[in-house]
Amino acid sequence: MPRLKKNGRGLAVGVVGASGMVGRELLSVLEKSRFPVGELKVFSSGRGAKSVLFRSRRLPLSAPSLAALRGCRLAFFVSSDAVSRRWAPALAASGVWVIDDSSAFRLDANVPLVIPEINASVLRRDRRLVAGPNCTMSGLGLAAAALDRAAGLKDVRAASYQAVSGAGLSALREFLLQARTVTGRLRAERADLFAPALRSLRPAVLPRAIAFNAVPQVGDFAADGYSREEIKVAAELRKVLRSPRLPVSVTAVRVPTLRGHALAAWLRLKRPLSLARARAVLKKAAGVVMMAAPDYPTPAGCAGRTEAFVGRLRRGASPNEIALWVVSDNLLKGAASNSLQIAQELLRRGWL
Ligand SMILES: NC(=O)c1ccc[n+]([C@@H]2O[C@H](COP(=O)([O-])OP(=O)(O)OC[C@H]3O[C@@H](n4cnc5c(N)ncnc54)[C@H](OP(=O)(O)O)[C@@H]3O)[C@@H](O)[C@H]2O)c1
């Protein structure tokens, strides 16, 4: 069984997908934290970048192998559903703690889906495969959990404004290329040129051109018309809130922001809750920053932060309904920093 590396300096940690959007953030948060990384093993497809920097050292990337991963005490999977499915269960069964940011196991009844501020209590010593949440759900989840504890959630409606980095490095490269292509051809006074310039873009990674656009499709559509992202947000919210029948309806939209997912959300509550009380509840909630009106959060303003920021709190149209705007950094609270928090919790419990 893999155990603490005998170098006395810390744990052997693996990162599968270290060259990706989330992987690079994970290396950065690990480096800035006091998490006791002894040896760091970094893995990628073996096709893209050849190395990554960690603590000023250049580490060579290689394709994963079970032998190399088994030498780790903890492995972060920040790659893809397929890669996680291939390696994570076998690795966890062999005794390695696995924190998986893909969506492969989030809804598996035997896999804890963890946002530590909400449900660290679902972690179990004998369940070594732990899932992190969908990056669109995490910010909404923190706000919803606080209001649920205060007055019971009856239902949730939300529309998202999701950054391009949520779709990975290749989508972000496509966006930046499109933006450069178009900006060179546009002038504010020539609105007649906008449509031909935008129509000339040929998307390859995202379903439509994303530069100067808003695309109401994140993932494939199911037969009922909901996208895969919308279905994930709803199902994962129900799981972390332990409300399997909670009605949730989401419209997920990709917008041309770089990092930070925003949502406009309407939460109907079972019991009355004044706006002042809702504000106080959100202000006290762990992991939430409640902004004082007339200030409000934006994706650019929240980039690089690990909390969920809430603003625009007001009454909704229905009785006991609260409308709000929530923003969190998809690469951090939606992935890397949430995963680090899970690892820190395992360490705190003496399980690592
Ligand atoms: N982006 C977000 O905001 C976000 C938030 C929450 C969760 N997630 C999840 O986190 C994971 C990573 O997302 P991302 O946005 O970072 O994607 P990304 O930028 O496309 O990075 C993917 C990473 O996986 C590696 N990879 C590809 N094929 C592999 C293989 N066969 N074996 C090992 N590694 C392989 C890539 O290596 P190469 O460099 O060699 O291609 C790269 O390091 C996904 O499961 C995603 O759903 C993402």
Ligand as a Chemical Component Dictionary entry (heavy atoms), coordinates in Angstrom:
data_LIG
# 
_chem_comp.id                   LIG 
_chem_comp.type                 NON-POLYMER 
_chem_comp.pdbx_formal_charge   0 
_chem_comp.three_letter_code    LIG 
# 
loop_
_chem_comp_atom.comp_id 
_chem_comp_atom.atom_id 
_chem_comp_atom.alt_atom_id 
_chem_comp_atom.type_symbol 
_chem_comp_atom.charge 
_chem_comp_atom.model_Cartn_x 
_chem_comp_atom.model_Cartn_y 
_chem_comp_atom.model_Cartn_z 
_chem_comp_atom.pdbx_ordinal 
LIG N1  N1  N 0  -12.148 24.487 -16.279 1  
LIG C1  C1  C 0  -12.938 24.564 -15.209 2  
LIG O1  O1  O 0  -13.397 25.661 -14.815 3  
LIG C2  C2  C 0  -13.312 23.321 -14.448 4  
LIG C3  C3  C 0  -13.996 23.455 -13.232 5  
LIG C4  C4  C 0  -14.383 22.304 -12.522 6  
LIG C5  C5  C 0  -14.037 21.078 -13.011 7  
LIG N2  N2  N 1  -13.360 20.976 -14.196 8  
LIG C6  C6  C 0  -12.986 19.652 -14.643 9  
LIG O2  O2  O 0  -11.571 19.561 -14.476 10 
LIG C7  C7  C 0  -11.029 18.757 -15.505 11 
LIG C8  C8  C 0  -9.959  19.557 -16.252 12 
LIG O3  O3  O 0  -10.551 20.675 -16.865 13 
LIG P1  P1  P 0  -9.652  21.789 -17.583 14 
LIG O4  O4  O 0  -10.565 22.904 -17.869 15 
LIG O5  O5  O -1 -8.422  22.020 -16.785 16 
LIG O6  O6  O 0  -9.275  21.042 -18.945 17 
LIG P2  P2  P 0  -8.050  21.340 -19.930 18 
LIG O7  O7  O 0  -7.554  22.717 -19.789 19 
LIG O8  O8  O 0  -8.493  20.878 -21.266 20 
LIG O9  O9  O 0  -6.903  20.361 -19.401 21 
LIG C9  C9  C 0  -6.994  18.959 -19.524 22 
LIG C10 C10 C 0  -5.777  18.304 -18.902 23 
LIG O10 O10 O 0  -5.927  16.886 -19.031 24 
LIG C11 C11 C 0  -4.770  16.359 -19.664 25 
LIG N3  N3  N 0  -5.075  15.140 -20.421 26 
LIG C12 C12 C 0  -5.749  15.022 -21.595 27 
LIG N4  N4  N 0  -5.802  13.716 -21.970 28 
LIG C13 C13 C 0  -5.155  13.011 -21.003 29 
LIG C14 C14 C 0  -4.849  11.643 -20.832 30 
LIG N5  N5  N 0  -5.242  10.696 -21.710 31 
LIG N6  N6  N 0  -4.166  11.268 -19.718 32 
LIG C15 C15 C 0  -3.763  12.199 -18.809 33 
LIG N7  N7  N 0  -4.003  13.522 -18.925 34 
LIG C16 C16 C 0  -4.688  13.921 -20.016 35 
LIG C17 C17 C 0  -4.281  17.481 -20.554 36 
LIG O11 O11 O 0  -2.922  17.227 -20.926 37 
LIG P3  P3  P 0  -2.279  17.856 -22.285 38 
LIG O12 O12 O 0  -1.762  19.207 -21.881 39 
LIG O13 O13 O 0  -1.196  16.900 -22.590 40 
LIG O14 O14 O 0  -3.356  17.883 -23.309 41 
LIG C18 C18 C 0  -4.470  18.653 -19.604 42 
LIG O15 O15 O 0  -3.424  18.665 -18.649 43 
LIG C19 C19 C 0  -12.207 18.309 -16.368 44 
LIG O16 O16 O 0  -12.644 17.063 -15.918 45 
LIG C20 C20 C 0  -13.255 19.374 -16.104 46 
LIG O17 O17 O 0  -14.557 18.892 -16.285 47 
LIG C21 C21 C 0  -12.993 22.067 -14.908 48 
# 
loop_
_chem_comp_bond.comp_id 
_chem_comp_bond.atom_id_1 
_chem_comp_bond.atom_id_2 
_chem_comp_bond.value_order 
_chem_comp_bond.pdbx_ordinal 
LIG N1  C1  SING 1  
LIG C1  O1  DOUB 2  
LIG C1  C2  SING 3  
LIG C2  C3  SING 4  
LIG C2  C21 DOUB 5  
LIG C3  C4  DOUB 6  
LIG C4  C5  SING 7  
LIG C5  N2  DOUB 8  
LIG N2  C6  SING 9  
LIG N2  C21 SING 10 
LIG C6  O2  SING 11 
LIG C6  C20 SING 12 
LIG O2  C7  SING 13 
LIG C7  C8  SING 14 
LIG C7  C19 SING 15 
LIG C8  O3  SING 16 
LIG O3  P1  SING 17 
LIG P1  O4  DOUB 18 
LIG P1  O5  SING 19 
LIG P1  O6  SING 20 
LIG O6  P2  SING 21 
LIG P2  O7  DOUB 22 
LIG P2  O8  SING 23 
LIG P2  O9  SING 24 
LIG O9  C9  SING 25 
LIG C9  C10 SING 26 
LIG C10 O10 SING 27 
LIG C10 C18 SING 28 
LIG O10 C11 SING 29 
LIG C11 N3  SING 30 
LIG C11 C17 SING 31 
LIG N3  C12 SING 32 
LIG N3  C16 SING 33 
LIG C12 N4  DOUB 34 
LIG N4  C13 SING 35 
LIG C13 C14 SING 36 
LIG C13 C16 DOUB 37 
LIG C14 N5  SING 38 
LIG C14 N6  DOUB 39 
LIG N6  C15 SING 40 
LIG C15 N7  DOUB 41 
LIG N7  C16 SING 42 
LIG C17 O11 SING 43 
LIG C17 C18 SING 44 
LIG O11 P3  SING 45 
LIG P3  O12 DOUB 46 
LIG P3  O13 SING 47 
LIG P3  O14 SING 48 
LIG C18 O15 SING 49 
LIG C19 O16 SING 50 
LIG C19 C20 SING 51 
LIG C20 O17 SING 52 
# 
